[in-house]
C-alpha cells in the first residue's frame, strides 16, 4: 500500500562535500530506477535499462511510469510483456518516487514537479534529442531537419525543476544529418544512441556527475511543439530547399498542406534535385505547376524559381494520386493560368 505523502529526501549530491563524495563513490551501490516515458523514442532506453537489470548491471530494480490514456502506448505494452511494474502518471505520487534512487525521463511529455525530483537521492536524468543548449523543447528532431541542420545529437542531462531542458550535461553524442534524411530515420538513430549513452551514464553515474557541464543559455535555440500550421506551405516565401526540408522533417507525422482550385491538397511524397541551379529570375508565380508528358513528372515552382517533383498527393481528402494521376484528373482540366498552388 502506497503512502499518500512522503518527506522528500535531500539529494546526496547537494548535501555531501567533495571529500565525503569520493569516499561514498568508492563503494558504489546498485540503483533502483524509476523510468518515465510514453512513446517509441522512449522504448530503446527502457529496453536498455531492462537489459542492464537482467544482466546484473548497475540497475538493481526497475519500474515504469507512463500515461495509461495514451493509445497504443509502446512503453506500456513492453512493460506489461516484460513483467515490469507499471504506474499511471495520473495517479502517481511522490511516495512512489521515494522508493527509488534514480529517476530517468525519456520523451515523457510532462514537466516533473519539484516534489518528485527531490525524492531521488541520485537525481533525475533526461535523454534529449539535440546537442543542448541547441533545440530545447518538445520537437528537436523535427526542427533540426526543418532548419536544414547538418548535425544534431543526443544529450544526457540532469533534470531541474520548473523548466524543460536546462540542466547540466553529463554526456553528448553527435550525429550527422544527410541531405535526404527523413525524420523516422533520424528519430530511430537518435533513440538508439540515446539508449546507449543513458546506460553508459548510469553505469558510471558518480563519475559523470563529477564532470557535469553547465549549459550556456546565451547559445540556446528552441524547438517548440509542432502545430498544424507548421505543415502549411506559403509558396511566395518558400525556397525549394526550405519546402523539401519541411517535408523531410514532417515525413511520417503529417503531409505538407497547400490549396488547388479551392480544395485542400496534401503532399505526401516529393523529391528535390539539389544540383539544380537557382534561376536568374525566380518563378513569375510561385506555386506554379508544370507537367511533362515525356518524363511523366509533376513539378511545382517555389519562390526561388527552383522546382520540386511531386510524387504522391491527394485532393479534397480523397485517394492518394501519383503526379500523372493528378495531371489527368485535375491539372489538364484547367487553364494554364490556373495551374498553381495557392
Buried (B, 14 or more C-beta within 10 A) or exposed (E): EEEEEBEBEEBBBEEBEEEEBEEBBEEEEEBBBBBBBBBBBBBBBBBBBBEBBEEEBBBBBBBBBBBEEBEEBBBBEBBEEBEBEBBEBEEBBBBBBBBBBBBBBBBBBEEBEBBBBBBBBBBBBBBBBBBBBBBBBBBBBBBBBBBBBEEBBBBBBBBBBEEBBBBBBBBBBEBEBEEEBBBEBBBEBBBBBBBBBBBBBBBBBBEBBEEEEEBEEEEBBBBEEBEEEBBEBEBEEBBBBBBBBBBBBBBEBEBBBBBBBEEEBBBBBBEBEEEBEEEEEBBEBBBBBBBEEEEEBBBBBBBBBBBBBBBBBBBEEEEBBBBBBBBEEBBEEEEEEEBBBB
